[in-house]
Amino acid sequence: MDTMTKEQRHRNMSHIKSKNTSLEILVRKRLFHDGFRYRINVSNLPGKPDIVLPKYHTVIFVNGCFWHRHNCKLATMPKTHTDFWQRKFEQNVKNDLANHKKLRNLGWHVIILWECEIKEDFEQLIKMTENEMKQYYMIDSL
């Protein structure tokens, strides 16, 4: 049973940010520092990617493991209203896959950065991401 009233739960959930999260800002600051220029939350692209790098024709999603169901310890299942949450998570995953497919069909390179990976080894992850973008740019510009 939920320990909060419906109003308390609603207020709590409404404070969860969907953009400009601390992890997104961390990634964006590092990319900018390293010379990458981008746009954020571009609404005319499927899924409104968190970071769009037009020069590299690459989009980056900074995904929370809980909401997007990464296979890690952060993707827990709430103990109450499990039917609701199961449907919610399944729809999130389905939407993510559909948006990624649409972006690829439009010629965009899609990179997904997971919350747990950012927290675990940010330096390594950002190096790999930057290298991946550069390699895609080199292949794409041939």
MARKOLKOL-864971 format. One line per 8 residues: number of its first residue (from 1); their letters; for each residue y, z, x of N, C-alpha, C. Coordinates in Angstrom, 1 decimal. Example, Ala and Ser with C-alpha at 12.3 -4.5 7.8 and 13.67 -1.06 7.14 Angstrom:
MARKOLKOL-864971
1> AS> -5.7:7.8:13.2:-4.5:7.8:12.3:-3.3:7.8:13.2  -2.2:7.1:12.8:-1.1:7.1:13.7:0.0:7.9:12.9
end
This chain:
MARKOLKOL-864971
1> MDTMTKEQ> -1.2:0.0:0.8:0.0:0.0:0.0:1.2:0.0:0.9  2.3:-0.7:0.4:3.5:-0.8:1.2:4.3:0.5:1.2  4.8:0.9:2.3:5.5:2.2:2.4:7.0:2.1:2.0  7.4:0.9:1.8:8.8:0.6:1.4:8.9:0.2:0.0  10.1:0.5:-0.6:10.4:-0.1:-1.9:10.6:-1.6:-1.8  10.5:-2.2:-3.0:10.7:-3.7:-3.0:12.1:-4.0:-2.4  13.1:-3.2:-2.8:14.5:-3.5:-2.3:14.6:-3.3:-0.7  13.9:-2.2:-0.2:13.9:-2.0:1.2:13.2:-3.1:2.0
9> RHRNMSHI> 12.1:-3.5:1.4:11.4:-4.6:2.1:12.2:-5.9:2.1  12.8:-6.2:0.9:13.7:-7.4:0.8:14.8:-7.3:1.9  15.5:-6.2:2.0:16.6:-6.1:3.0:16.0:-6.2:4.4  14.9:-5.6:4.7:14.3:-5.7:6.0:13.9:-7.2:6.3  13.3:-7.9:5.4:12.9:-9.3:5.7:14.1:-10.2:5.8  15.2:-9.9:5.0:16.3:-10.8:5.1:17.1:-10.7:6.4  16.8:-9.7:7.2:17.5:-9.6:8.5:16.7:-10.2:9.6  15.6:-10.8:9.3:14.8:-11.6:10.3:15.5:-12.9:10.5
17> KSKNTSLE> 15.9:-13.2:11.7:16.6:-14.4:12.0:15.7:-15.6:12.1  16.2:-16.7:11.6:15.4:-18.0:11.7:16.0:-18.9:12.8  17.2:-18.6:13.2:17.7:-19.4:14.4:18.6:-18.5:15.2  18.8:-19.0:16.4:19.6:-18.2:17.4:18.9:-16.8:17.7  17.6:-16.9:17.8:16.9:-15.6:18.2:17.1:-15.4:19.6  16.8:-14.2:20.1:17.0:-13.8:21.5:16.2:-14.7:22.4  15.0:-15.1:22.0:14.1:-16.0:22.8:14.7:-17.4:22.9  15.2:-17.9:21.8:15.9:-19.2:21.8:17.1:-19.2:22.7
25> ILVRKRLF> 17.9:-18.2:22.6:19.1:-18.1:23.5:18.7:-18.0:24.9  17.7:-17.2:25.2:17.2:-17.1:26.6:16.8:-18.5:27.2  16.0:-19.2:26.4:15.6:-20.6:26.8:16.8:-21.5:27.0  17.7:-21.5:26.0:18.9:-22.4:26.0:19.7:-22.1:27.2  20.0:-20.8:27.5:20.8:-20.4:28.7:20.2:-20.9:30.0  18.9:-20.8:30.1:18.2:-21.2:31.3:18.3:-22.8:31.4  18.0:-23.5:30.3:18.1:-24.9:30.4:19.5:-25.4:30.8  20.5:-24.8:30.2:21.9:-25.1:30.5:22.2:-24.9:32.0
33> HDGFRYRI> 21.8:-23.7:32.4:22.0:-23.3:33.8:21.4:-24.4:34.8  20.2:-24.9:34.4:19.5:-25.8:35.2:19.9:-27.3:35.0  21.0:-27.5:34.2:21.6:-28.8:34.1:21.2:-29.6:32.9  20.4:-29.0:32.0:20.0:-29.7:30.8:21.0:-29.5:29.7  21.4:-30.6:29.0:22.3:-30.5:27.9:21.5:-30.8:26.6  21.9:-30.1:25.6:21.1:-30.2:24.3:22.0:-30.0:23.1  21.4:-30.1:22.0:21.9:-29.8:20.7:21.0:-28.8:20.1  21.5:-28.0:19.2:20.6:-27.0:18.5:20.5:-27.2:17.0
41> NVSNLPGK> 19.3:-26.9:16.5:19.0:-27.0:15.1:19.5:-28.2:14.4  19.1:-29.4:14.9:19.6:-30.7:14.4:18.9:-30.9:13.1  19.7:-30.9:12.0:19.2:-30.9:10.6:18.6:-32.2:10.2  19.0:-33.3:10.9:18.5:-34.6:10.4:17.2:-35.0:11.1  16.6:-34.1:11.8:15.3:-34.3:12.4:14.3:-33.5:11.6  13.1:-34.0:11.5:12.0:-33.2:10.8:11.8:-31.8:11.4  11.8:-30.8:10.6:11.6:-29.4:11.1:12.8:-28.7:11.7  13.9:-29.4:11.8:15.1:-28.9:12.4:14.8:-28.2:13.7
49> PDIVLPKY> 14.5:-29.0:14.8:14.1:-28.4:16.0:15.1:-27.4:16.6  14.6:-26.4:17.3:15.5:-25.3:17.8:16.4:-25.9:18.9  15.8:-26.8:19.7:16.5:-27.4:20.9:16.2:-28.9:20.9  17.2:-29.7:21.0:17.1:-31.2:21.0:17.7:-31.7:22.3  17.0:-32.3:23.1:17.5:-32.9:24.4:17.5:-34.4:24.2  18.6:-35.0:23.7:18.6:-36.5:23.5:18.3:-37.3:24.7  18.9:-36.9:25.8:18.7:-37.7:27.0:17.2:-37.9:27.4  16.5:-36.8:27.2:15.0:-36.8:27.5:14.2:-37.1:26.3
57> HTVIFVNG> 14.8:-37.4:25.2:14.1:-37.7:23.9:13.0:-36.7:23.6  13.4:-35.4:23.8:12.5:-34.3:23.7:13.1:-33.2:22.7  12.2:-32.7:21.9:12.6:-31.5:21.1:11.8:-30.3:21.5  12.4:-29.2:21.4:11.7:-27.9:21.7:11.7:-27.0:20.5  10.6:-26.5:20.2:10.5:-25.4:19.2:10.1:-24.1:19.9  10.9:-23.1:19.6:10.6:-21.8:20.2:10.0:-21.0:19.0  8.7:-20.9:19.0:8.0:-20.3:17.9:7.6:-18.9:18.1  7.8:-18.1:17.0:7.3:-16.7:17.0:5.9:-16.8:16.7
65> CFWHRHNC> 5.1:-16.0:17.4:3.6:-16.0:17.2:3.2:-15.6:15.8  3.9:-14.6:15.3:3.6:-14.0:14.0:3.8:-15.1:12.9  4.9:-15.7:12.9:5.3:-16.7:11.8:4.6:-18.0:11.9  4.3:-18.5:13.1:3.7:-19.8:13.3:2.2:-19.7:13.7  1.7:-18.5:13.7:0.2:-18.3:13.8:-0.4:-18.7:15.1  0.3:-18.3:16.2:-0.3:-18.6:17.5:-1.6:-17.7:17.7  -2.5:-18.2:18.4:-3.8:-17.4:18.6:-3.6:-16.4:19.6  -2.9:-15.3:19.3:-2.7:-14.2:20.3:-2.5:-12.9:19.5
73> KLATMPKT> -2.3:-11.8:20.3:-2.3:-10.5:19.6:-1.0:-10.3:18.8  0.0:-11.1:19.0:1.2:-11.0:18.2:1.1:-11.6:16.8  0.0:-12.3:16.5:-0.2:-13.0:15.2:-1.0:-12.1:14.3  -0.5:-10.9:14.0:-1.2:-10.0:13.2:-1.1:-10.4:11.7  -2.0:-9.8:10.9:-2.0:-10.0:9.5:-1.5:-8.8:8.8  -0.4:-8.8:8.0:0.0:-7.6:7.3:-1.1:-7.0:6.5  -1.1:-5.7:6.3:-2.1:-5.0:5.6:-2.0:-5.1:4.1  -0.8:-5.4:3.6:-0.6:-5.4:2.2:-0.3:-6.9:1.8
81> HTDFWQRK> -0.5:-7.2:0.5:-0.2:-8.5:0.0:-0.9:-9.6:0.9  -2.1:-9.4:1.3:-2.7:-10.4:2.2:-2.9:-11.8:1.7  -3.1:-11.9:0.4:-3.2:-13.2:-0.2:-1.9:-14.0:-0.1  -0.8:-13.3:-0.4:0.5:-14.0:-0.2:0.7:-14.4:1.2  0.5:-13.5:2.2:0.7:-13.8:3.6:-0.2:-14.9:4.1  -1.4:-14.9:3.7:-2.4:-15.9:4.1:-1.8:-17.3:3.6  -1.4:-17.4:2.4:-0.9:-18.7:1.9:0.4:-19.1:2.6  1.3:-18.1:2.9:2.5:-18.3:3.6:2.3:-18.8:5.0
89> FEQNVKND> 1.4:-18.2:5.7:1.1:-18.6:7.1:0.4:-20.0:7.1  -0.5:-20.3:6.2:-1.1:-21.6:6.1:-0.1:-22.7:5.9  0.9:-22.4:5.0:1.9:-23.4:4.7:2.8:-23.6:5.9  3.1:-22.5:6.6:4.0:-22.6:7.8:3.3:-23.6:8.8  2.0:-23.3:9.1:1.2:-24.1:10.1:1.2:-25.6:9.6  0.9:-25.8:8.3:0.8:-27.1:7.8:2.2:-27.9:7.9  3.3:-27.2:7.6:4.6:-27.8:7.8:4.9:-28.1:9.2  4.5:-27.2:10.1:4.7:-27.4:11.6:4.0:-28.7:12.0
97> LANHKKLR> 2.8:-28.8:11.7:2.0:-30.0:12.1:2.5:-31.3:11.5  2.9:-31.2:10.3:3.5:-32.4:9.6:4.8:-32.8:10.3  5.7:-31.8:10.6:7.0:-32.1:11.3:6.8:-32.6:12.7  5.8:-32.1:13.4:5.6:-32.5:14.8:5.1:-34.0:14.8  4.2:-34.3:13.8:3.7:-35.7:13.7:4.8:-36.6:13.3  5.7:-36.2:12.4:6.9:-37.1:12.1:7.8:-37.3:13.3  8.0:-36.3:14.0:8.8:-36.4:15.2:8.2:-37.3:16.3  6.9:-37.2:16.5:6.2:-38.1:17.4:6.3:-39.5:17.0
105> NLGWHVII> 6.1:-39.7:15.6:6.2:-41.1:15.1:7.6:-41.7:15.3  8.6:-40.8:15.3:10.0:-41.3:15.6:10.2:-41.5:17.1  9.3:-41.2:17.9:9.4:-41.4:19.3:9.9:-40.2:20.1  9.9:-39.0:19.5:10.3:-37.8:20.2:9.1:-37.1:20.9  9.4:-36.5:22.0:8.4:-35.7:22.7:8.6:-34.3:22.2  7.5:-33.7:21.8:7.5:-32.4:21.1:7.0:-31.3:22.1  7.7:-30.3:22.4:7.3:-29.2:23.2:7.4:-27.9:22.3  6.3:-27.1:22.4:6.3:-25.8:21.6:6.2:-24.7:22.7
113> LWECEIKE> 7.2:-23.8:22.6:7.2:-22.6:23.5:6.8:-21.4:22.6  5.8:-20.7:22.9:5.4:-19.5:22.1:6.0:-18.3:22.6  6.3:-17.4:21.7:6.9:-16.1:22.0:6.2:-15.3:23.1  4.9:-15.2:23.0:4.1:-14.5:23.9:4.1:-15.1:25.3  4.2:-16.4:25.4:4.2:-17.1:26.7:5.6:-16.9:27.4  6.6:-16.9:26.6:8.0:-16.7:27.1:8.0:-15.3:27.7  7.5:-14.3:26.9:7.6:-12.9:27.3:6.7:-12.7:28.6  5.5:-13.4:28.6:4.6:-13.1:29.7:5.0:-13.6:31.1
121> DFEQLIKM> 5.5:-14.9:31.1:5.9:-15.5:32.4:7.0:-16.5:32.2  8.2:-16.1:31.9:9.3:-17.0:31.5:9.5:-18.0:32.7  9.6:-17.6:33.9:9.9:-18.5:35.0:8.9:-19.6:35.1  7.7:-19.3:35.1:6.6:-20.3:35.1:6.7:-21.3:33.9  6.9:-20.7:32.8:7.0:-21.5:31.5:8.1:-22.5:31.6  9.3:-22.0:32.0:10.5:-22.9:32.0:10.4:-24.0:33.1  9.7:-23.7:34.2:9.5:-24.7:35.2:8.6:-25.8:34.7  7.5:-25.4:34.0:6.6:-26.3:33.5:7.2:-27.2:32.4
129> TENEMKQY> 8.1:-26.6:31.6:8.7:-27.3:30.5:9.7:-28.3:31.1  10.5:-27.9:32.1:11.5:-28.8:32.7:10.7:-30.0:33.4  9.6:-29.7:34.0:8.9:-30.8:34.7:8.3:-31.7:33.7  7.8:-31.2:32.6:7.2:-32.0:31.5:8.3:-32.9:30.9  9.5:-32.4:30.7:10.6:-33.2:30.2:11.0:-34.3:31.2  11.0:-34.0:32.4:11.4:-35.0:33.4:10.3:-36.1:33.5  9.1:-35.7:33.5:8.0:-36.7:33.5:8.0:-37.6:32.3  8.3:-37.0:31.2:8.3:-37.9:29.9:9.5:-38.8:30.0
137> YMIDSL> 10.6:-38.3:30.6:11.8:-39.1:30.7:11.6:-40.3:31.6  10.9:-40.1:32.7:10.6:-41.1:33.7:9.7:-42.2:33.1  8.6:-41.7:32.3:7.7:-42.7:31.7:8.4:-43.5:30.6  9.2:-42.7:29.8:9.9:-43.3:28.7:11.0:-44.3:29.1  11.6:-44.1:30.3:12.7:-45.0:30.7:12.2:-46.2:31.4  10.9:-46.4:31.6:10.3:-47.6:32.3:10.4:-48.8:31.4
end
